[in-house]
Amino acid sequence: MKTLMRASGLALALAASAAAPAALAQTVAPAAPPAADTMFRATTLNLSAYGETKIAPDMAMITLGVMTEGKTAAEAMQANAARMNAVVASLRKAGIPDRDIQTSNLNLSPQYRYQENQPPLLIGYQASNNVTVTVNDLKRLGPAVDATVTAGANQVHGVSFGLKDPTTAENAAREAAVKALASKADLYARATGHRVMRLVSLSEGGGYSVPPPMPMAAYAAKREMDVSGTSISGGELKVRVDISGLYELTR
């Protein structure tokens, strides 16, 4: 009996010792390092820069219109329609095609007189109609505005200048931005005792945007007293592109 017990005990010990290396092999296998760990082992620079170019505009947009009043809504609208038809006709005569004339606002509102301790008193209606005009030949801009005021426009809200196709100006700004970014990366690398190994990533933000309209609030009133033609200068536009890049450095 003792011999049998010793034999079975020995068999169990041998089985346990055989299974131990397999279990040990499963638990000791090293895990792969996380991908983020590689980033922390490298020396990197995260920089931003911009490029800018100046260019003369080749188109303009101007918003102008007619405001009329009448004792009734129909009277105000009829008077407005008559004057606006004359304004649009003057634009066509000045060389502006129909596709470049777009109604941007049409409004009719009652007008009240307010007195203390009295209910508001309706005294009439006010109608307004504005059009936004795209002028692709800047030489026509001043004469077109003069023609509309002569025809009856009494509201000139502003003019903005732009580019028909900003691609060339944007690409020039992009090249300037990349050169500025590379120059900045070289400077930081030298200052820290490194050299640029490679550009890891590059991203772009910003770009060409139409400048806000320049106010011309009192233009129509002044134009009625001025017999000379209107001179409107486009000046220059600034086209800017912002970029950021990640560089890897090495010694």
PEURDA-V331269 format. One record per pair of residues at least 6 apart in sequence whose C-alpha atoms are under 7 Angstrom apart, sorted by the first residue. I is the first residue (numbers start at 1). J is the second residue. Records with the same first field share a line. If there is no record, write none. Layout:
BEGIN
I = J ; J
END
This chain:
BEGIN
42 = 248
43 = 248 ; 249
44 = 246 ; 247 ; 248 ; 249
45 = 246 ; 247 ; 248
46 = 245 ; 246 ; 247
47 = 244 ; 245 ; 246
48 = 181 ; 243 ; 244 ; 245
49 = 177 ; 180 ; 181 ; 242 ; 243 ; 244
50 = 177 ; 240 ; 241 ; 242 ; 243
51 = 173 ; 174 ; 176 ; 177 ; 240 ; 241 ; 242
52 = 173 ; 176 ; 238 ; 239 ; 240 ; 241
53 = 169 ; 172 ; 173 ; 238 ; 239 ; 240
54 = 236 ; 237 ; 238 ; 239
55 = 236 ; 237 ; 238
56 = 235 ; 236 ; 237
57 = 161 ; 162 ; 163 ; 234 ; 236 ; 237
58 = 136 ; 138 ; 162 ; 163 ; 164
59 = 135 ; 136 ; 137 ; 138 ; 161 ; 162 ; 163 ; 164
60 = 134 ; 135 ; 136 ; 138 ; 159 ; 160 ; 161 ; 162
61 = 132 ; 133 ; 134 ; 135 ; 159 ; 160 ; 161
62 = 132 ; 133 ; 134 ; 158 ; 159 ; 160
63 = 130 ; 131 ; 132 ; 133 ; 156 ; 157 ; 158 ; 159
64 = 130 ; 131 ; 132 ; 153 ; 155 ; 156 ; 157
65 = 129 ; 130 ; 131 ; 153 ; 154 ; 155 ; 156
66 = 80 ; 83 ; 84 ; 128 ; 129 ; 130 ; 153 ; 154 ; 155
67 = 80 ; 127 ; 128 ; 129 ; 154
68 = 76 ; 79 ; 80 ; 126 ; 127 ; 128
69 = 76 ; 125 ; 126 ; 127
70 = 76 ; 124 ; 125 ; 126
71 = 123 ; 124 ; 125
72 = 124 ; 125
73 = 125
76 = 125 ; 126 ; 127
77 = 127
80 = 127 ; 128
83 = 152
86 = 151
87 = 148 ; 151 ; 152 ; 153
90 = 147 ; 148 ; 151
91 = 144 ; 148
94 = 144
96 = 135
100 = 133 ; 134
101 = 131 ; 132 ; 133 ; 134
102 = 131 ; 132 ; 133
103 = 130 ; 131 ; 132
104 = 130 ; 131 ; 132
105 = 129 ; 130 ; 131
106 = 128 ; 129 ; 130
107 = 127 ; 128 ; 129
108 = 125 ; 126 ; 127 ; 128
109 = 125 ; 126 ; 127
110 = 124 ; 125 ; 126
111 = 122 ; 123 ; 124 ; 125 ; 126
112 = 120 ; 121 ; 122 ; 123
113 = 120 ; 121 ; 122 ; 123
114 = 120 ; 121
135 = 141
142 = 230 ; 231 ; 232
143 = 229 ; 230
146 = 229 ; 230
149 = 220
154 = 220
155 = 220
156 = 216 ; 217 ; 219 ; 220
157 = 215 ; 216 ; 217
158 = 213 ; 214 ; 215 ; 216
159 = 213 ; 214
160 = 211 ; 212 ; 213 ; 214
161 = 211 ; 234
162 = 210
166 = 208
169 = 239
170 = 207 ; 208 ; 239 ; 241
173 = 239 ; 240 ; 241
174 = 241
177 = 241 ; 242 ; 243
186 = 195 ; 196
189 = 195 ; 196
194 = 249 ; 250 ; 251
195 = 249 ; 250 ; 251
196 = 247 ; 248 ; 249 ; 250
197 = 248 ; 249 ; 250
198 = 247 ; 248
199 = 246 ; 247 ; 248
200 = 246 ; 247 ; 248
201 = 245 ; 246
202 = 244 ; 245 ; 246
203 = 243 ; 244 ; 245
204 = 242 ; 243 ; 244
205 = 241 ; 242 ; 243
206 = 241 ; 242
207 = 239 ; 240 ; 241
208 = 239 ; 240
END
